Amino acid sequence: MYSRRRSGYLVAAAAIALVPLIFRDAYWRTNLTVCAINVMLVIGLDFILGYAGQLNLGHSAFYGIGAYASTLRITRLGVPFWMAFVCAIALAGAAGMALACSPFACAGTTSRSPRSLSPSLCTRFCSTGSA
């Protein structure tokens, strides 16, 4: 069973490697690139929703941050694609780290998860007037 799955992966990888040789037109390559990016997003959503059982669309927001940053760098600043790609990854990662570290900055919460952070901030803000 394991070797059959591995051979299936190898056939799929070979088929994907041959796609640029078959479709030489820039139009089709652009469409296939957008398709591949969307497949990666769906795999992420499937992992979070299917395996973890949580509805979380945050990765789509970070995808949007990276896409917007790379597009602005390419169109407005004239930065080459690969440099803009690396900068977009860094910016989206920094935004994710800033969001992930924000619950730890609040003192006095019993749980550090973002789910429990919102009610505690609401309660604290409503009772004292400041977070």
N, C-alpha and C positions, 0 to 999 in steps of 0.2 A: 504494500500500500504506500509506504514511504517513497519508494523508488518511482512509483507511478506518478505521485504528486510532484516529485522533483523533475521528472521528465516533462510533465505538463508545464511546469514553470520555465524550463529551458526552451520548450517550443514557443511559449508565449513571448519570452525575451527575444528569441530569434525573429519572430514575426514583427515585434516592435522595432527591432534593429533594422529590418528590411523596409519598413514603411517610408523612410526618407528617400530611399533609392527608387521606390515605385512612384511616389508623388513628388515630382521635381518642381512643380509650380509653387510659387510663394503663397498663393491663395490657399491651396490645400494644406500646406505646412502650417500656415497661421491657424486655420480651422482645427487641425489636429493638435496644435499646441494648446489652444483654448480648451479643447476637449480633454486633453491630458491634465490640465490644471483643474478643471472641474471634477475630473475623476479623483484627483488627490483630495479635493474638498469633501467629496462624498465619502471617501474612505475614512477621513477623519470624523465626519458626522456619524458614520456607521459604527466606528469604534466607540465613540462617546455615548451614542444613543443605544446601540445594540448591546455592547458588552458591559458598559458601566451602568446603563439604565438611566442616564441623566439626560435631560434636555438642555443642551448647552450650545448656543450658537456664537460663542465668543470667538472661536477660531475664524469664523467668517468676518468678524470685525477686524481681526489682525490681518487677515488676507486683504481686506479693503485698505487698511492703513499702508501695507506694503505696496499694493498696486498703485495707490494714489501717489505715494512717495516716489516710486520708480518712474511713473508716468511724468510727474512734474520735473524730475531730474533730467529725463531724456528730452522732453519737449521744450522746456523753458531754459534749462542750463546747458543743453547739448552734451550731456555726459554720455559716454558709451554705455551700451546695454548692460554689460557684465558688471561694470562698476556701479551702475544704478541698481542692479539686482542685489549686489552684496550690501549696498547701503539700505535698501528696502528691507532686507532680512534683518539687518542690525536695528533698524528703527522699529519694526514690528516686534522683534524680540525685546527691545528696551521698553516698549509700551506694555508688553505682556509681563515683564518683570516688575514694572512700576505698579501695575494693577495687582499682581500677586503679592507684592510686599506691602501694599496699603493696609491690609487688615492687621499686620504686625505692628504698625505705628500707633494704633489705638491702645491706650493703656486702660486696664480695668475690665476688659471683656473676658468672659470665662472661656469662650471658645474662639479660636482664631479663624474659623471658616467664614467665607463671605456670606453664606446663608444666615449665620447667626449674627453677623456684623450689622446688617441693615436694621434689624429690629432694635439692637442695642444703641445704634447711633440715633435712630428715630426717638427712642425713649429718652436718651440723654439730651438730645436737642430740644425736645418738647418740655423737659423738666427744667433745664438750666438755660436754654436759649442759645447755647453754643455746643458744637460737637467737640 
